[in-house]
Amino acid sequence: MQLSDWAEGHARDLLKPLGRRWRHSEAVAAVARELASLVPPGDADVLVASAYLHDVGYAPSLAITGFHPLDGARHLRSLGNARLAGLVAYHTAAREEAELRGLGSALSKFDDERGIVSAALAYCDLTVGPSGERMTPEQRRLDVEARYGKDSPVTASLRSAWPELLKAIEQVDELQRQAAQALAAHPR
């Protein structure tokens, strides 16, 4: 069984009762599958698995601190998967939000790989809305602000991390352009 197969089932078990949260995670994983060929072959399955699991910390049985990246990461670490735990811990502006919530020290117990997999995970999360609909990163940012409010830690952290997140989005967009050019130059 591939890691992503396990991740899909595990995330489904934890998030399906939450409705929209599961639809969002499923759609984030679908985008990750589309991007999997852009990351090194050994990382493709990890990208898809992390996409399924990025929001598991919202599951009521795991929500201890109320900060879903940390709660999800602690759960995944307890299951023995340090890499997935790190990707979940630091996904999409979590570092900034942890600092605003006074949880930076707790989050620092996880590795932040800051590589193409984490950039692709942010891209996937920022191109899927709360019910699984596709949207641009800017639409997603505005959606988060509308749902959480301008002064919430979620909105403030996203605003603070936006320049870094845009770099991740641009990195993935560039990989997609390169892949399209290669395909056009050498059609199958």
Buried (B, 14 or more C-beta within 10 A) or exposed (E): EEBBEBBBEBBBEBBBEBEEBBBBBBBBBBBBBEBBEBBEEEBBBBBBBBBBBBBBBBBEEBBEBEBBBBBBBBBBBEEEBEBBBBBBBBBBBBBBBBBBBEBEEBBEEBEBBEEBBBBBBBBBBBBBBBEBBEBEBEBBBEBBBEEBEEEBBBBBBBBBBBEBBBEBBEBBEEBBEEEEEEEEEEEE
